[in-house]
């Protein structure tokens, strides 16, 4: 990969224009579990992509999730090119914009639900493509934009399509937010998800306590065993995030269930931890323990292809006027885990800089809009 033109040849990037576009997208609230809301966001992106001549394909959602939208540049034919991967869903419920996190600019900070993760980044990629169209430029490679509806819950319906699309392309650019002051992501931990269920024996908590076998008591022991799998030296973390159980305060509980999230840095540890958790058995032989689950997102490991792609992006950033660094490994998963795992060079974290993803103070930095949009544009112009 070589830099084949100079920063002076770039079309003008207008931060105010970008901000207004991001505002349009942010003000269409789109929580993952509300397919109709997500599809309103898909409608907006589809309309804007259609207006600049993209070739569109919209795959209807299934299993209660929203639609998947792809948009391809009219140039470049059907050959392998650049896949730009974005998600349009957020974690924020409808009403967050009105009651908790209204769109607001305060000096360099711009607030709004999903503005950082990741409508800001998704819009930057669209904006860079629009600038190419405005200046009648074509890129050496065709560009395919893929917008998924349920990344925040693990991409259950889009994973297969993401992997298939990645394998048809030479590079993947993911518009997840930047980290730690503008760093991009070249490796991520894998995500493992499990559900554990305990079934005991119900009994009256006063009159016949001795006849009961408590599912909650058994689960408490299992939780302690799970939490002990966390090892900061190896990079493994285990979190029991949800628990339900019992029927009444005066009943020895028959049922208890938990949901477990694990993060692992390598494929080897992913296999080891999966086997460990799936192999858990009951402490009390009178209680039945069932464990299901496994790898939700494979580890995203920085290999030679990713390193080369990062070095290219770093050269482009220097040309634009800033130093680009990468996060060596981050615990958060993304759809970039899927594309890196199938062997396609992937750069992640190319979206806006900011902080507070998934919080009531989520924000992006206005100052990041121009340089990040320029970097995306230059990647489009120079990748071959």
Wavefront OBJ file of the C-alpha trace (Angstrom):
o trace
v 0.000 0.000 0.000
v 1.297 3.415 -0.919
v 0.116 6.972 -0.498
v -0.652 8.086 -4.029
v -1.810 11.681 -3.602
v -1.342 14.543 -1.192
v -3.479 16.156 1.461
v -3.718 19.319 -0.648
v -5.782 17.421 -3.210
v -8.492 16.521 -0.721
v -11.969 18.038 -1.043
v -12.875 20.439 1.717
v -14.193 18.801 4.851
v -16.761 20.913 6.734
v -17.088 20.027 10.426
v -20.336 21.992 10.785
v -21.860 20.093 7.898
v -20.770 16.802 9.461
v -22.243 17.837 12.805
v -25.615 18.595 11.263
v -25.657 15.206 9.547
v -24.762 13.386 12.747
v -27.530 15.281 14.508
v -30.086 13.968 12.005
v -28.996 10.406 12.692
v -28.771 10.764 16.470
v -32.264 12.245 16.686
v -33.694 9.045 15.191
v -33.539 6.877 18.314
v -32.839 3.230 17.476
v -32.495 0.820 20.420
v -31.518 -2.683 19.316
v -34.631 -4.443 20.609
v -37.040 -2.064 18.832
v -36.954 -3.267 15.218
v -39.351 -0.573 14.029
v -37.160 2.143 15.536
v -33.991 0.665 14.035
v -35.712 0.454 10.656
v -36.565 4.151 10.820
v -32.827 4.702 11.067
v -32.267 2.294 8.169
v -34.830 4.274 6.144
v -32.836 7.463 6.737
v -29.499 5.963 5.717
v -31.049 4.244 2.720
v -32.514 7.555 1.542
v -29.236 9.429 1.920
v -27.225 6.688 0.215
v -29.729 6.497 -2.657
v -29.427 10.255 -3.192
v -25.709 9.914 -3.966
v -26.038 6.997 -6.336
v -25.121 3.977 -4.213
v -26.297 0.529 -5.264
v -28.570 -0.608 -2.442
v -29.648 -3.944 -1.005
v -31.877 -4.239 2.053
v -32.306 -7.597 3.747
v -35.458 -7.824 5.895
v -34.855 -8.437 9.567
v -35.719 -11.696 11.278
v -36.263 -12.982 14.799
v -37.517 -9.567 15.858
v -34.459 -7.571 14.749
v -34.151 -4.757 12.213
v -33.101 -4.842 8.548
v -29.542 -5.101 7.211
v -28.600 -2.457 4.632
v -25.693 -2.597 2.176
v -24.700 0.218 -0.167
v -22.020 -0.117 -2.842
v -20.266 2.498 -4.919
v -21.339 2.490 -8.586
v -17.716 2.147 -9.654
v -15.309 -0.751 -9.295
v -17.481 -3.565 -10.569
v -17.980 -6.697 -8.508
v -14.353 -7.224 -7.561
v -13.009 -7.248 -3.993
v -12.629 -3.848 -2.412
v -13.204 -2.092 0.912
v -15.944 -3.108 3.342
v -17.032 -0.341 5.720
v -18.808 -1.871 8.693
v -21.195 0.138 10.892
v -24.138 -0.512 13.187
v -27.237 1.646 13.480
v -28.574 0.332 16.786
v -27.859 1.834 20.196
v -28.310 0.708 23.793
v -30.404 3.749 24.740
v -34.192 3.263 25.034
v -36.691 5.493 23.266
v -37.130 8.697 25.252
v -33.462 9.072 26.213
v -33.106 11.949 23.743
v -35.979 13.855 25.344
v -35.585 13.066 29.009
v -31.953 12.165 29.728
v -29.469 12.916 26.963
v -30.669 15.619 24.551
v -28.508 16.534 21.583
v -26.370 19.423 22.816
v -23.052 21.036 21.933
v -20.997 22.424 24.808
v -17.734 23.788 23.452
v -15.890 20.698 22.128
v -18.340 18.180 23.604
v -21.417 17.096 21.695
v -23.910 14.930 23.575
v -26.581 12.509 22.406
v -27.669 8.863 22.622
v -25.432 6.740 20.411
v -23.450 9.744 19.163
v -20.133 8.154 20.151
v -21.143 4.516 19.777
v -21.510 4.766 16.879
v -23.690 7.069 14.807
v -20.916 9.650 14.661
v -18.515 7.190 13.043
v -21.142 5.698 10.745
v -21.966 9.168 9.451
v -18.279 10.050 8.946
v -17.910 7.135 6.525
v -21.053 8.149 4.632
v -19.798 11.756 4.513
v -16.426 10.713 3.088
v -18.224 8.812 0.324
v -20.457 11.811 -0.351
v -17.370 13.979 -0.808
v -16.046 11.593 -3.407
v -19.324 11.897 -5.291
v -19.345 15.688 -4.974
v -15.908 15.960 -6.506
v -16.580 13.352 -9.203
v -13.793 11.125 -7.886
v -13.618 7.354 -7.970
v -11.433 5.215 -5.747
v -9.032 2.455 -6.844
v -11.273 -0.111 -5.113
v -15.048 -0.369 -4.888
v -16.481 0.419 -1.460
v -19.313 -1.480 0.205
v -21.006 0.005 3.259
v -22.794 -2.441 5.539
v -25.133 -1.202 8.260
v -26.236 -3.822 10.799
v -29.190 -3.547 13.201
v -28.177 -5.506 16.315
v -24.448 -5.221 16.987
v -25.044 -4.108 20.571
v -26.556 -7.512 21.382
v -23.938 -9.605 19.578
v -25.090 -9.443 15.918
v -27.135 -12.671 16.108
v -28.735 -12.267 12.665
v -25.998 -10.378 10.831
v -22.835 -12.300 11.806
v -22.961 -14.761 8.913
v -23.559 -12.013 6.372
v -20.749 -9.917 7.877
v -18.302 -12.809 7.530
v -19.422 -13.588 3.985
v -19.149 -9.938 2.972
v -15.697 -9.605 4.529
v -14.391 -12.561 2.538
v -15.438 -10.797 -0.675
v -13.243 -7.796 0.143
v -9.569 -6.926 0.611
v -9.944 -4.668 3.667
v -12.470 -3.934 6.408
v -12.835 -0.522 8.045
v -15.001 -0.448 11.175
v -16.521 2.846 12.314
v -16.652 2.046 16.030
v -15.525 4.999 18.171
v -11.903 5.915 18.763
v -10.317 5.053 22.112
v -8.108 6.827 24.636
v -7.799 10.173 22.873
v -8.153 9.130 19.240
v -6.435 5.742 19.084
v -7.767 3.173 16.659
v -8.215 -0.518 17.407
v -6.069 -3.274 15.917
v -6.963 -6.068 18.350
v -9.865 -6.941 20.626
v -10.575 -9.616 23.155
v -12.971 -12.352 22.182
v -16.385 -12.493 23.828
v -17.809 -15.658 25.357
v -21.424 -15.834 26.498
v -22.986 -18.546 28.650
v -26.234 -19.263 30.428
v -26.306 -21.472 33.506
v -29.446 -22.973 35.014
v -29.822 -24.721 38.350
v -32.846 -26.872 39.187
v -33.304 -27.929 42.785
v -36.256 -29.257 44.764
v -38.973 -26.946 46.087
v -40.228 -27.199 49.669
v -41.935 -25.085 52.309
v -39.195 -22.909 53.809
v -40.534 -23.376 57.351
v -42.330 -26.676 57.704
v -40.253 -28.834 55.368
v -37.022 -26.967 54.746
v -35.020 -30.186 55.046
v -36.823 -31.661 52.037
v -35.811 -28.847 49.725
v -32.701 -28.400 47.615
v -32.000 -24.736 46.938
v -31.167 -23.778 43.365
v -30.050 -20.355 44.583
v -27.647 -21.857 47.137
v -26.127 -24.008 44.399
v -25.922 -21.045 42.051
v -24.161 -18.929 44.677
v -21.361 -21.493 44.771
v -21.235 -21.621 40.973
v -21.000 -17.835 40.778
v -18.007 -17.764 43.118
v -16.331 -20.425 40.975
v -17.025 -18.444 37.818
v -15.754 -15.147 39.229
v -12.504 -16.854 40.207
v -11.780 -17.437 36.505
v -10.911 -13.731 36.179
v -7.155 -13.400 35.769
v -5.819 -9.960 34.949
v -2.377 -11.345 34.142
v -3.689 -13.535 31.331
v -6.324 -10.986 30.326
v -9.323 -13.212 31.105
v -12.316 -11.573 32.770
v -15.529 -13.262 33.844
v -18.663 -11.371 34.815
v -21.976 -12.782 36.018
v -24.195 -9.974 34.837
v -27.760 -11.231 35.257
v -29.414 -13.521 37.790
v -33.004 -14.652 38.274
v -34.509 -17.243 40.579
v -36.977 -18.280 43.211
v -40.771 -18.093 43.437
v -41.432 -16.781 46.924
v -39.651 -15.812 50.111
v -41.105 -18.789 51.954
v -40.253 -21.404 49.312
v -36.963 -23.267 48.942
v -36.142 -22.148 45.373
v -36.412 -24.748 42.642
v -34.963 -22.649 39.820
v -32.167 -20.125 39.358
v -30.447 -18.924 36.193
v -27.573 -16.586 35.371
v -26.028 -15.056 32.263
v -22.253 -14.888 32.010
v -19.916 -12.679 29.976
v -16.252 -13.607 29.507
v -13.500 -11.758 27.615
v -10.388 -13.564 26.396
v -7.393 -12.246 24.421
v -6.482 -15.311 22.324
v -8.208 -18.123 20.416
v -6.446 -20.650 22.633
v -7.851 -19.119 25.811
v -11.277 -18.905 24.170
v -11.244 -22.667 23.633
v -9.864 -23.359 27.104
v -12.392 -21.172 28.922
v -15.286 -22.506 26.852
v -14.396 -26.070 27.784
v -13.966 -25.088 31.433
v -17.339 -23.371 31.825
v -19.278 -25.951 29.817
v -17.707 -28.616 32.022
v -18.993 -27.213 35.327
v -21.021 -29.698 37.385
v -23.120 -29.345 40.524
v -21.700 -29.145 44.049
v -24.911 -30.706 45.371
v -25.691 -34.012 43.602
v -29.422 -33.402 44.182
v -29.346 -30.210 42.089
v -29.226 -30.293 38.295
v -26.836 -27.804 36.641
v -27.065 -27.070 32.923
v -24.644 -24.788 31.047
v -25.012 -23.608 27.449
v -23.232 -21.096 25.244
v -19.759 -20.501 23.866
v -17.935 -18.053 21.627
v -20.014 -14.988 20.782
v -17.197 -13.066 19.092
v -13.785 -14.612 18.373
v -10.626 -12.773 19.447
v -9.421 -10.116 16.992
v -5.647 -10.561 16.828
v -3.257 -8.070 15.185
v -1.546 -10.083 12.459
v 0.816 -9.051 9.662
v -1.994 -7.873 7.378
v -3.559 -5.734 10.094
v -0.166 -4.291 11.056
v 0.493 -3.312 7.437
v -2.934 -1.694 7.134
v -2.375 0.234 10.360
v 1.024 1.490 9.180
v -0.658 2.782 6.027
v -3.310 4.596 8.060
v -0.604 6.033 10.317
v 1.208 7.483 7.286
v -2.036 9.047 6.076
v -2.697 10.595 9.479
v 0.797 12.126 9.493
v 0.060 13.556 6.060
v -3.148 15.096 7.440
v -1.317 16.465 10.467
v -1.825 14.210 13.460
v -0.190 11.143 15.003
v -2.257 7.978 14.837
v -1.738 5.351 17.514
v -3.442 2.024 18.104
v -4.819 0.348 21.191
v -2.897 -2.890 21.643
v -5.948 -4.790 22.867
v -9.342 -3.718 24.167
v -11.918 -5.696 26.086
v -14.893 -4.458 24.111
v -16.096 -6.611 21.235
v -17.289 -5.427 17.823
v -18.223 -6.798 14.437
v -14.549 -6.306 13.565
v -13.897 -9.443 15.638
v -15.723 -11.460 12.990
v -13.894 -9.989 10.005
v -10.423 -10.215 11.552
v -11.074 -13.817 12.581
v -11.805 -14.850 8.972
v -8.429 -13.409 7.936
v -9.361 -10.085 6.324
v -7.152 -7.114 7.376
v -9.360 -5.019 9.646
v -8.983 -1.566 11.184
v -11.448 -0.720 13.946
v -12.130 2.384 16.004
v -12.095 4.690 12.965
v -15.097 6.651 14.209
v -15.299 9.831 16.257
v -13.321 10.459 19.419
v -15.206 10.981 22.667
v -16.220 9.124 25.811
v -19.086 7.651 27.766
v -20.409 4.960 25.435
v -23.706 3.505 26.749
v -23.998 6.144 29.517
v -26.206 9.148 30.249
v -23.283 11.443 29.392
v -22.265 9.862 26.058
v -20.377 12.428 23.993
v -18.177 12.938 20.972
v -15.534 15.622 20.480
v -16.300 18.150 17.771
v -12.574 18.619 17.182
v -12.285 15.018 16.012
v -14.746 15.370 13.126
v -12.528 16.997 10.523
v -9.356 14.892 10.987
v -11.288 11.617 11.311
v -13.337 12.337 8.181
v -10.154 13.194 6.291
v -8.540 9.948 7.412
v -11.529 7.918 6.218
v -11.496 9.749 2.894
v -7.778 9.168 2.392
v -8.167 5.462 3.177
v -10.834 5.292 0.487
v -8.582 7.131 -1.967
v -5.383 5.196 -1.361
v -6.153 1.575 -0.528
v -5.395 -0.653 -3.503
l 1 2 3 4 5 6 7 8 9 10 11 12 13 14 15 16 17 18 19 20 21 22 23 24 25 26 27 28 29 30 31 32 33 34 35 36 37 38 39 40 41 42 43 44 45 46 47 48 49 50 51 52 53 54 55 56 57 58 59 60 61 62 63 64 65 66 67 68 69 70 71 72 73 74 75 76 77 78 79 80 81 82 83 84 85 86 87 88 89 90 91 92 93 94 95 96 97 98 99 100 101 102 103 104 105 106 107 108 109 110 111 112 113 114 115 116 117 118 119 120 121 122 123 124 125 126 127 128 129 130 131 132 133 134 135 136 137 138 139 140 141 142 143 144 145 146 147 148 149 150 151 152 153 154 155 156 157 158 159 160 161 162 163 164 165 166 167 168 169 170 171 172 173 174 175 176 177 178 179 180 181 182 183 184 185 186 187 188 189 190 191 192 193 194 195 196 197 198 199 200 201 202 203 204 205 206 207 208 209 210 211 212 213 214 215 216 217 218 219 220 221 222 223 224 225 226 227 228 229 230 231 232 233 234 235 236 237 238 239 240 241 242 243 244 245 246 247 248 249 250 251 252 253 254 255 256 257 258 259 260 261 262 263 264 265 266 267 268 269 270 271 272 273 274 275 276 277 278 279 280 281 282 283 284 285 286 287 288 289 290 291 292 293 294 295 296 297 298 299 300 301 302 303 304 305 306 307 308 309 310 311 312 313 314 315 316 317 318 319 320 321 322 323 324 325 326 327 328 329 330 331 332 333 334 335 336 337 338 339 340 341 342 343 344 345 346 347 348 349 350 351 352 353 354 355 356 357 358 359 360 361 362 363 364 365 366 367 368 369 370 371 372 373 374 375 376 377 378 379 380 381 382 383 384
